[in-house]
Amino acid sequence: MKVEKLLATASAARMRAYAPYSKNLVGAALLTEEGAIITGANIENASYGLTVCAERNAIMTAVHTGHRNFKSIAVFADCSPPPTPCGACRQVLWELAGNLEVIMGNLNKETKIMSLLDLVPEPYGVNKWIDNPIDEKSLHNEEMWRVSVLFHPVGYVSNEYYEPDMIPKNYKELLSQVVIAPEMEDGLYRLEEEEKINIISYLHRAKGYTLKDKAKGRGDEVYGVFACRAPLRPNSIAQTTVELVDRKKNILTVRGADLVNGTPVLDLKTVLPGR
Ligand code: THU
């Protein structure tokens, strides 16, 4: 993973900060040994001291969603020199993530890289994973299915439809690109043998859903959300069958995607013959 990529992700994460008091938007992107990226941003509070920094939000999310092995963290803000993690974050990162590579960047493209132990030379406490006193039975708790899951997009859609209402009526005939993360290019091996593929994506611009509504394209009759293909769904997940026109390395050209520019792609799957 390139330093610039992780910084770019931290920079994007920053846009989801809640910082009305300091107006200092900070983003963090944590890279795991497995190659997943988990993001965080600073979330402030009117009682200022209750604010939680971007770095701690990222590591807490990562741990809760099952990640244990970390390589680097990128921290990004609009300040010069680039932001260094505060003392509290250094301490928390040390225990949960060990001697991370810490990449700091700002909007002026200044960057600085240090190890966590450079930043906190004599850290307090341990940095080895301590398992919880949970017995096997509670690990198989039947409510585990409700625990949040976190997906790491494998790519994104690129076209000129910047808003959902900019998708033209004749989208079936129009071309989009699907850009897959370069490090995942091997996963596309022999995809070009397919005429059609399914794109599984996250409709990041969709807001809200109804469980029962008039279904477009079905005579406006009322159907349950799980009984139709309505775009406003509880998890905003879409499955879109498109024609595969071309593949150049990690970039696919597809025809017929009704997905806005920047839609995160979660997976690609072939279409079963006869479908
Ligand atoms: N902040 C971070 O998110 N990370 C740091 O390492 C230092 C500070 C946030 C906390 C607060 O919302 C704002 O920056 C204060 O400037």
Boltz pocket constraint, residues with backbone or C-beta under 6 A from the ligand:
constraints:
  - pocket:
      binder: B
      contacts: [[A, 18], [A, 19], [A, 22], [A, 24], [A, 26], [A, 41], [A, 42], [A, 43], [A, 44], [A, 51], [A, 52], [A, 53], [A, 54], [A, 55], [A, 83], [A, 84], [A, 85], [A, 86], [A, 89]]
      max_distance: 6.0
